[in-house]
């Protein structure tokens, strides 16, 4: 399973690549074919990405 360091790193990458980080993450997870297994992690990464996004705006 992934640890929080990987989740945090991925969230930062998502925020850097696109402000619509949730949509980009959804596409990434869908293409990897693991959406059914990754839904809780997807929500967690999305929250982390939004947190980093708010930090960037401040």
Biopython code that builds the backbone (N, CA, C, O; Angstrom):
import numpy as np
from Bio.PDB.StructureBuilder import StructureBuilder

atoms = [
    (1, "UNK", "N", (0.848, -1.192, 0.000)),
    (1, "UNK", "CA", (0.000, 0.000, 0.000)),
    (1, "UNK", "C", (0.888, 1.249, 0.000)),
    (1, "UNK", "O", (2.072, 1.178, 0.329)),
    (2, "UNK", "N", (0.314, 2.370, -0.365)),
    (2, "UNK", "CA", (1.097, 3.597, -0.425)),
    (2, "UNK", "C", (1.166, 4.255, 0.953)),
    (2, "UNK", "O", (0.226, 4.180, 1.744)),
    (3, "UNK", "N", (2.295, 4.897, 1.217)),
    (3, "UNK", "CA", (2.413, 5.622, 2.477)),
    (3, "UNK", "C", (2.093, 7.098, 2.256)),
    (3, "UNK", "O", (1.870, 7.533, 1.126)),
    (4, "UNK", "N", (2.072, 7.854, 3.338)),
    (4, "UNK", "CA", (1.638, 9.245, 3.240)),
    (4, "UNK", "C", (2.648, 10.103, 2.491)),
    (4, "UNK", "O", (2.281, 11.114, 1.892)),
    (5, "UNK", "N", (3.932, 9.703, 2.520)),
    (5, "UNK", "CA", (4.923, 10.465, 1.763)),
    (5, "UNK", "C", (4.590, 10.422, 0.281)),
    (5, "UNK", "O", (4.664, 11.443, -0.402)),
    (6, "UNK", "N", (4.222, 9.242, -0.223)),
    (6, "UNK", "CA", (3.866, 9.117, -1.636)),
    (6, "UNK", "C", (2.602, 9.914, -1.938)),
    (6, "UNK", "O", (2.518, 10.582, -2.968)),
    (7, "UNK", "N", (1.619, 9.846, -1.042)),
    (7, "UNK", "CA", (0.370, 10.590, -1.246)),
    (7, "UNK", "C", (0.654, 12.082, -1.295)),
    (7, "UNK", "O", (0.126, 12.793, -2.150)),
    (8, "UNK", "N", (1.484, 12.552, -0.381)),
    (8, "UNK", "CA", (1.791, 13.973, -0.328)),
    (8, "UNK", "C", (2.552, 14.396, -1.577)),
    (8, "UNK", "O", (2.279, 15.453, -2.145)),
    (9, "UNK", "N", (3.500, 13.576, -2.004)),
    (9, "UNK", "CA", (4.268, 13.871, -3.216)),
    (9, "UNK", "C", (3.348, 13.936, -4.427)),
    (9, "UNK", "O", (3.458, 14.847, -5.248)),
    (10, "UNK", "N", (2.439, 12.965, -4.537)),
    (10, "UNK", "CA", (1.516, 12.930, -5.674)),
    (10, "UNK", "C", (0.597, 14.153, -5.650)),
    (10, "UNK", "O", (0.314, 14.745, -6.691)),
    (11, "UNK", "N", (0.141, 14.519, -4.473)),
    (11, "UNK", "CA", (-0.741, 15.684, -4.358)),
    (11, "UNK", "C", (-0.026, 16.954, -4.811)),
    (11, "UNK", "O", (-0.608, 17.786, -5.507)),
    (12, "UNK", "N", (1.229, 17.099, -4.416)),
    (12, "UNK", "CA", (1.997, 18.279, -4.827)),
    (12, "UNK", "C", (2.154, 18.296, -6.342)),
    (12, "UNK", "O", (2.004, 19.342, -6.973)),
    (13, "UNK", "N", (2.457, 17.128, -6.931)),
    (13, "UNK", "CA", (2.595, 17.045, -8.376)),
    (13, "UNK", "C", (1.287, 17.439, -9.052)),
    (13, "UNK", "O", (1.300, 18.147, -10.059)),
    (14, "UNK", "N", (0.166, 16.989, -8.511)),
    (14, "UNK", "CA", (-1.135, 17.295, -9.107)),
    (14, "UNK", "C", (-1.401, 18.792, -9.061)),
    (14, "UNK", "O", (-1.870, 19.367, -10.043)),
    (15, "UNK", "N", (-1.110, 19.423, -7.942)),
    (15, "UNK", "CA", (-1.353, 20.861, -7.810)),
    (15, "UNK", "C", (-0.459, 21.628, -8.775)),
    (15, "UNK", "O", (-0.887, 22.619, -9.367)),
    (16, "UNK", "N", (0.797, 21.167, -8.937)),
    (16, "UNK", "CA", (1.717, 21.844, -9.852)),
    (16, "UNK", "C", (1.222, 21.704, -11.288)),
    (16, "UNK", "O", (1.245, 22.668, -12.053)),
    (17, "UNK", "N", (0.771, 20.492, -11.654)),
    (17, "UNK", "CA", (0.389, 20.252, -13.041)),
    (17, "UNK", "C", (-0.913, 20.951, -13.408)),
    (17, "UNK", "O", (-1.041, 21.488, -14.508)),
    (18, "UNK", "N", (-1.875, 20.948, -12.496)),
    (18, "UNK", "CA", (-3.187, 21.476, -12.852)),
    (18, "UNK", "C", (-3.926, 21.927, -11.605)),
    (18, "UNK", "O", (-3.826, 21.299, -10.551)),
    (19, "UNK", "N", (-4.676, 23.030, -11.732)),
    (19, "UNK", "CA", (-5.486, 23.491, -10.610)),
    (19, "UNK", "C", (-6.692, 22.580, -10.407)),
    (19, "UNK", "O", (-7.204, 22.469, -9.294)),
    (20, "UNK", "N", (-7.151, 21.922, -11.482)),
    (20, "UNK", "CA", (-8.241, 20.951, -11.346)),
    (20, "UNK", "C", (-7.627, 19.606, -10.981)),
    (20, "UNK", "O", (-7.735, 18.635, -11.729)),
    (21, "UNK", "N", (-6.974, 19.566, -9.808)),
    (21, "UNK", "CA", (-6.211, 18.392, -9.409)),
    (21, "UNK", "C", (-7.108, 17.169, -9.228)),
    (21, "UNK", "O", (-6.686, 16.042, -9.487)),
    (22, "UNK", "N", (-8.346, 17.394, -8.783)),
    (22, "UNK", "CA", (-9.242, 16.263, -8.563)),
    (22, "UNK", "C", (-9.542, 15.549, -9.880)),
    (22, "UNK", "O", (-9.539, 14.319, -9.934)),
    (23, "UNK", "N", (-9.801, 16.322, -10.952)),
    (23, "UNK", "CA", (-10.101, 15.720, -12.245)),
    (23, "UNK", "C", (-8.885, 14.990, -12.791)),
    (23, "UNK", "O", (-9.006, 13.883, -13.316)),
    (24, "UNK", "N", (-7.701, 15.612, -12.668)),
    (24, "UNK", "CA", (-6.487, 14.968, -13.155)),
    (24, "UNK", "C", (-6.235, 13.666, -12.394)),
    (24, "UNK", "O", (-5.844, 12.660, -12.987)),
    (25, "UNK", "N", (-6.459, 13.691, -11.086)),
    (25, "UNK", "CA", (-6.266, 12.497, -10.272)),
    (25, "UNK", "C", (-7.244, 11.406, -10.690)),
    (25, "UNK", "O", (-6.866, 10.239, -10.793)),
    (26, "UNK", "N", (-8.512, 11.783, -10.933)),
    (26, "UNK", "CA", (-9.519, 10.815, -11.354)),
    (26, "UNK", "C", (-9.099, 10.145, -12.655)),
    (26, "UNK", "O", (-9.237, 8.931, -12.801)),
    (27, "UNK", "N", (-8.588, 10.930, -13.602)),
    (27, "UNK", "CA", (-8.144, 10.364, -14.878)),
    (27, "UNK", "C", (-6.971, 9.427, -14.657)),
    (27, "UNK", "O", (-6.922, 8.346, -15.245)),
    (28, "UNK", "N", (-6.026, 9.825, -13.819)),
    (28, "UNK", "CA", (-4.842, 9.002, -13.556)),
    (28, "UNK", "C", (-5.243, 7.660, -12.949)),
    (28, "UNK", "O", (-4.759, 6.607, -13.364)),
    (29, "UNK", "N", (-6.139, 7.715, -11.955)),
    (29, "UNK", "CA", (-6.563, 6.482, -11.290)),
    (29, "UNK", "C", (-7.361, 5.602, -12.250)),
    (29, "UNK", "O", (-7.215, 4.380, -12.242)),
    (30, "UNK", "N", (-8.208, 6.226, -13.079)),
    (30, "UNK", "CA", (-9.025, 5.459, -14.018)),
    (30, "UNK", "C", (-8.149, 4.736, -15.033)),
    (30, "UNK", "O", (-8.374, 3.564, -15.336)),
    (31, "UNK", "N", (-7.139, 5.450, -15.561)),
    (31, "UNK", "CA", (-6.272, 4.842, -16.564)),
    (31, "UNK", "C", (-5.455, 3.705, -15.965)),
    (31, "UNK", "O", (-5.118, 2.754, -16.671)),
    (32, "UNK", "N", (-5.133, 3.784, -14.685)),
    (32, "UNK", "CA", (-4.369, 2.708, -14.059)),
    (32, "UNK", "C", (-5.255, 1.493, -13.795)),
    (32, "UNK", "O", (-4.747, 0.432, -13.431)),
    (33, "UNK", "N", (-6.581, 1.630, -13.973)),
    (33, "UNK", "CA", (-7.491, 0.499, -13.852)),
    (33, "UNK", "C", (-7.697, 0.022, -12.430)),
    (33, "UNK", "O", (-8.064, -1.133, -12.212)),
    (34, "UNK", "N", (-7.466, 0.900, -11.451)),
    (34, "UNK", "CA", (-7.578, 0.478, -10.052)),
    (34, "UNK", "C", (-8.586, 1.339, -9.304)),
    (34, "UNK", "O", (-8.512, 1.460, -8.081)),
    (35, "UNK", "N", (-9.541, 1.947, -10.038)),
    (35, "UNK", "CA", (-10.469, 2.894, -9.422)),
    (35, "UNK", "C", (-11.248, 2.246, -8.279)),
    (35, "UNK", "O", (-11.507, 2.897, -7.267)),
    (36, "UNK", "N", (-11.624, 0.973, -8.426)),
    (36, "UNK", "CA", (-12.444, 0.314, -7.401)),
    (36, "UNK", "C", (-11.662, 0.124, -6.109)),
    (36, "UNK", "O", (-12.246, 0.071, -5.026)),
    (37, "UNK", "N", (-10.322, 0.021, -6.226)),
    (37, "UNK", "CA", (-9.482, -0.198, -5.054)),
    (37, "UNK", "C", (-8.958, 1.120, -4.487)),
    (37, "UNK", "O", (-8.564, 1.193, -3.323)),
    (38, "UNK", "N", (-8.958, 2.167, -5.328)),
    (38, "UNK", "CA", (-8.263, 3.399, -4.972)),
    (38, "UNK", "C", (-9.196, 4.512, -4.519)),
    (38, "UNK", "O", (-8.736, 5.619, -4.238)),
    (39, "UNK", "N", (-10.509, 4.242, -4.440)),
    (39, "UNK", "CA", (-11.454, 5.313, -4.110)),
    (39, "UNK", "C", (-11.128, 6.005, -2.775)),
    (39, "UNK", "O", (-11.116, 7.235, -2.732)),
    (40, "UNK", "N", (-10.862, 5.268, -1.686)),
    (40, "UNK", "CA", (-10.530, 5.964, -0.432)),
    (40, "UNK", "C", (-9.253, 6.782, -0.563)),
    (40, "UNK", "O", (-9.181, 7.907, -0.067)),
    (41, "UNK", "N", (-8.239, 6.221, -1.232)),
    (41, "UNK", "CA", (-6.981, 6.936, -1.428)),
    (41, "UNK", "C", (-7.211, 8.145, -2.322)),
    (41, "UNK", "O", (-6.604, 9.197, -2.121)),
    (42, "UNK", "N", (-8.095, 7.993, -3.319)),
    (42, "UNK", "CA", (-8.405, 9.110, -4.211)),
    (42, "UNK", "C", (-8.976, 10.286, -3.421)),
    (42, "UNK", "O", (-8.568, 11.431, -3.619)),
    (43, "UNK", "N", (-9.915, 10.001, -2.531)),
    (43, "UNK", "CA", (-10.510, 11.060, -1.710)),
    (43, "UNK", "C", (-9.442, 11.713, -0.837)),
    (43, "UNK", "O", (-9.402, 12.935, -0.693)),
    (44, "UNK", "N", (-8.571, 10.872, -0.252)),
    (44, "UNK", "CA", (-7.528, 11.393, 0.624)),
    (44, "UNK", "C", (-6.569, 12.295, -0.153)),
    (44, "UNK", "O", (-6.232, 13.387, 0.302)),
    (45, "UNK", "N", (-6.130, 11.833, -1.330)),
    (45, "UNK", "CA", (-5.201, 12.622, -2.144)),
    (45, "UNK", "C", (-5.863, 13.921, -2.584)),
    (45, "UNK", "O", (-5.218, 14.970, -2.619)),
    (46, "UNK", "N", (-7.154, 13.853, -2.921)),
    (46, "UNK", "CA", (-7.860, 15.058, -3.349)),
    (46, "UNK", "C", (-7.890, 16.092, -2.225)),
    (46, "UNK", "O", (-7.687, 17.282, -2.465)),
    (47, "UNK", "N", (-8.145, 15.634, -0.999)),
    (47, "UNK", "CA", (-8.164, 16.560, 0.136)),
    (47, "UNK", "C", (-6.784, 17.161, 0.359)),
    (47, "UNK", "O", (-6.654, 18.360, 0.603)),
    (48, "UNK", "N", (-5.745, 16.317, 0.275)),
    (48, "UNK", "CA", (-4.378, 16.815, 0.450)),
    (48, "UNK", "C", (-4.041, 17.810, -0.645)),
    (48, "UNK", "O", (-3.419, 18.840, -0.386)),
    (49, "UNK", "N", (-4.454, 17.501, -1.878)),
    (49, "UNK", "CA", (-4.161, 18.389, -3.010)),
    (49, "UNK", "C", (-4.859, 19.734, -2.819)),
    (49, "UNK", "O", (-4.270, 20.780, -3.092)),
    (50, "UNK", "N", (-6.105, 19.715, -2.355)),
    (50, "UNK", "CA", (-6.826, 20.964, -2.123)),
    (50, "UNK", "C", (-6.164, 21.760, -1.004)),
    (50, "UNK", "O", (-6.120, 22.989, -1.056)),
    (51, "UNK", "N", (-5.650, 21.060, 0.008)),
    (51, "UNK", "CA", (-4.955, 21.730, 1.108)),
    (51, "UNK", "C", (-3.707, 22.435, 0.586)),
    (51, "UNK", "O", (-3.456, 23.592, 0.924)),
    (52, "UNK", "N", (-2.928, 21.739, -0.235)),
    (52, "UNK", "CA", (-1.740, 22.355, -0.822)),
    (52, "UNK", "C", (-2.141, 23.508, -1.738)),
    (52, "UNK", "O", (-1.452, 24.527, -1.792)),
    (53, "UNK", "N", (-3.241, 23.354, -2.451)),
    (53, "UNK", "CA", (-3.703, 24.414, -3.335)),
    (53, "UNK", "C", (-4.055, 25.675, -2.561)),
    (53, "UNK", "O", (-3.739, 26.783, -2.993)),
    (54, "UNK", "N", (-4.715, 25.506, -1.409)),
    (54, "UNK", "CA", (-5.063, 26.666, -0.592)),
    (54, "UNK", "C", (-3.804, 27.330, -0.053)),
    (54, "UNK", "O", (-3.745, 28.554, 0.057)),
    (55, "UNK", "N", (-2.790, 26.522, 0.285)),
    (55, "UNK", "CA", (-1.534, 27.096, 0.759)),
    (55, "UNK", "C", (-0.881, 27.916, -0.345)),
    (55, "UNK", "O", (-0.297, 28.965, -0.075)),
    (56, "UNK", "N", (-0.976, 27.446, -1.584)),
    (56, "UNK", "CA", (-0.368, 28.168, -2.698)),
    (56, "UNK", "C", (-1.046, 29.514, -2.917)),
    (56, "UNK", "O", (-0.388, 30.482, -3.297)),
    (57, "UNK", "N", (-2.359, 29.588, -2.681)),
    (57, "UNK", "CA", (-3.085, 30.832, -2.923)),
    (57, "UNK", "C", (-2.796, 31.872, -1.844)),
    (57, "UNK", "O", (-2.920, 33.072, -2.092)),
    (58, "UNK", "N", (-2.409, 31.421, -0.647)),
    (58, "UNK", "CA", (-2.176, 32.369, 0.453)),
    (58, "UNK", "C", (-0.814, 33.044, 0.310)),
    (58, "UNK", "O", (-0.445, 33.873, 1.143)),
]
sb = StructureBuilder()
sb.init_structure("model")
sb.init_model(0)
sb.init_chain("A")
sb.init_seg("    ")
for serial, (resi, resn, name, xyz) in enumerate(atoms, 1):
    if name == "N":
        sb.init_residue(resn, " ", resi, " ")
    sb.init_atom(name, np.array(xyz, "f"), 0.0, 1.0, " ", f" {name:<3s}", serial, name[0])
structure = sb.get_structure()
